[in-house]
Amino acid sequence: MVSGDRARSPAPGAAKAASVSADNLVLRTWLHNRGENTRRAYERDARELLAHAGKPLAEIVLADLQAWYDSMGDASDATRRRKLSAAKSLLAYAAGTGVLTHNAGAAFRLERGRDTLNERILTREQVLAMIEAEMEPRKRALLDVLYRMGLRISEACALRWRDVTRRQQGGVASVFGKGNKTRAVQVPAKLYKQLVALRVDSGSDAPVVPGHDGRPLSHDAAHRIVKRAARRAGLSGAVSAHWLRHAHASHALDNNAPVHVVQATLGHASLATTTRYSHVREGDGSANYLD
């Protein structure tokens, strides 16, 4: 006969609920104070790992991480690395705060992948073909903002007129971006006039690039506009809004813009990120600069 004083084991359902609750708490504190897009992407990646492993965070081991990574066979190298980076960050955080007794991600090593950035840089002619073939002013304005201001799609959709200050030549936009950092981005005079011509709502909270109903443009709608523009220009189906940001950096550096100016415009934390866009022009090379 079992003594009534002996502690009873929790029911399986109760134990599972407790582990889910504990995992939710860890996720919530790990994601605290991160940008909305980062938070959404990191949480999705973390829950994907837990679902694949079929166990709570406290029981994740290196083999689970490796099996999850290997299951992403159809994903691009960049996507797999991003997902793994999020998982390793979570596991390091949980171990560092004492929630976990070990960090299963510490032993997972990845070789540096081949830099494929050059494959995602459009020529100026390709960018202009995308923009000039768009006949609807509102959609064309989005393409111009993404390229000429070098904004991320989330930044372009979030931009409001209260964030824009008029200058003698064009304007300056206060852009709240990645890492919860705010930066000043120039709005060229021609683009500023283009955006003013679109404005129908005089309120300061009105979107700079509105949707078809005058409300803020959704990320999905902006994504579709870029995809259709690329398709009309006969470009790869892989082209995305971020390719226009890549093009901004590359073309500005090709035209001898100071690298620190491009860094500030794009909001790169590291100058090394910006210098990746400096590429050798056709027919050029260091040998040409030797005696």
Sequence and secondary structure as in RCSB ss.txt:
>XXXX:A:sequence
MVSGDRARSPAPGAAKAASVSADNLVLRTWLHNRGENTRRAYERDARELLAHAGKPLAEIVLADLQAWYDSMGDA
SDATRRRKLSAAKSLLAYAAGTGVLTHNAGAAFRLERGRDTLNERILTREQVLAMIEAEMEPRKRALLDVLYRMG
LRISEACALRWRDVTRRQQGGVASVFGKGNKTRAVQVPAKLYKQLVALRVDSGSDAPVVPGHDGRPLSHDAAHRI
VKRAARRAGLSGAVSAHWLRHAHASHALDNNAPVHVVQATLGHASLATTTRYSHVREGDGSANYLD
>XXXX:A:secstr
   TTS     HHHHHHHHHHHHHHHHHHHHTT  HHHHHHHHHHHHHHHHHHTS GGG  HHHHHHHHHTTTTS
 HHHHHHHHHHHHHHHHHHHHTTSSSS TTTT         GGGG   HHHHHHHHHT  SHHHHHHHHHHHHS 
  HHHHHH BGGGEEE SSSEEEEEEEGGGEEEEEEE HHHHHHHHHH    STTSBSSB TTSSB  HHHHHHH
HHHHHHHTT  TT  HHHHHHHHHHHHHHTT  HHHHHHHHT S HHHHHTT    TT  GGGG  
